[in-house]
Amino acid sequence: MKTIFDIPRTLNKDNIDKIIEAYKELLSDIPLKIEGENLLDLLTQLKRGKIGKGPWSEVSIFEAANRIMTDLVILLGVKSIIDGEFPDLEMFKEFEVELGNENKKDHDVISYAEDRILIGEAFNVAPSFFNVKKLKSKKN
C-alpha cells in the first residue's frame, strides 16, 4: 500500500494485521528530525510546515501527529475487539472505519451484528483533555 488512501476502511480478522503493518510502513517514511534556524522558525515548522511524508503528508507534523495517534487508536482498538479482548463484543466481526479527519460517516467506527450496532469515536488526547473530548463526542 502506497498511500493512506490505499488502506482499506473495512476491517476484519482476515485483514487487520496486514492493514496495521501497512499503516506502520507509511509511518516509516516520516523524518525523525525537524530543525529550525531559531525557536520561532522551529515552532512555525511544527505548526504550519507540511510534513511531506507519511500517511498525512499534506499537513504539519503537529496535525499529522494528531491524526496518526487517532488512527492508531482506531486500528489497534478494532484489533483488540477482533482478537477477543472484549468478550461482550465478540459478535462484531467487521468494522467500517474513518481515518485521519475523514468525515464521510456519522462515526469513526461502525459495526453491525445481529440486532446490534457498535459505534465509536476515537481520539488520542492528554489525560487533562479526555473528559472534555469525551463529552463533546457524546453530544454529537
N, C-alpha and C positions, 0 to 999 in steps of 0.2 A: 504494500500500500504506500502510495507516494505522498498523498496529502491527507489532511483531516477529512476532506470530502469523500475519500475512498473508504473511510471507516464506516462499516455498516451501522445503522441505527437500530437494527433488530438484533437483540442479544439472546442467546440460549446456550445450553450446555455444549452444543456442538461447536460453537464459535467463540465463546467468551475468552478463553485463554489466548487464542490466536489474535483476537482484537486487542486485548491488553498488551500483548507483545508488540503488535504493530503500532500501537499508540506510543509505547516506550521508545520504539525505534524513531518515531518522529521527534521525540524529545532529545535524542542523542545528537541532533544537528545544532542544537541551541548553544551558542558560545557561552562559556562559563566565566568569561572575563569581560567586564564593562569598565571602560575608563573615561575620564573626562579631564579637560585641561585644568579645571578647578572644581570646587564643590558645586557651584551653581550649574556648570555645564554637565556634570555627572547627574545631578538631580533632574535636570531637563531631559537628558537622555533616558533616564529611568521612567519618567512620567510621560514623555512625548515622543521620543525617538522610536522608530519602528524596529522591532527585534530582528526582522529579516529572515529568520529561520524557525523551524519547528511547526507545530500544528497551527499556531495563530501568528504567523509571520508578519501580518499587516498591522499589528498593534504594538504598543510599547511593552517593554519587559514587565512593567508593573501590571498592566492589563493582562498580558499573556500568563503571568503567574496566577492571577485570579482565576482565569478560565481553565488553566491546566489543573490546578488543585481541585476545582469543582468537577472537572471531567473525571479525575481520578476517584473522587468520592462516588460518582455515579458508577463508573466501571467496576471498581472494587466492591462497592456496595451490592451491585447486582450479582457479582461473582459470589459474594458471601451468601446471598439468598439461594442461588443456583447450587452452591456446594452444600446446602442443607444446614447452615449455621442457625437458621431460624425455622424450627420445625413447624410453627404455625403458618408459615408462608410456603410450605413445600408444594402446594397445588399450583403455584405460579411457575410456569416453565419458559415463557417467552416475554421479553420486555422491549418495549419501544422507548428509546431514549433520545434526548436532545443534548448536544454537547456545545461547549462554548457559550455563546449568547444567542443560540438559536431560539426562536420563539414561534415555531410553526404549530405547536400543540399547546394544550392547556397546562401541561405539567412536564417536568423534566424526565420523569419515569412513569410509564403506564404499563400495566399488565392485566390481562383478563383470565379468569379461571372459573369454570362452572358459573355460579351466580355471584361471583365476587369480582371486584375491581380494586387493584392496588395502584395508588397514585403516590407520587413522591416528588418532593422538591429537594434539590441538593445545593449545598453551599459549603465552603470551607472558610471559616472566619475565626478570628481570635475569640477565646472564651468570653471576653468582655462584650463582644458584639453578638454572641449567639442568641440570647433571648430576644433582642430587637429584631434580628433577622428571622427568627422562628415566628414571631408574632406577625411580622409583615407577610411571610409566606402563608400563614394560616388565613389571613384576611383575604388573600387572592383566591 
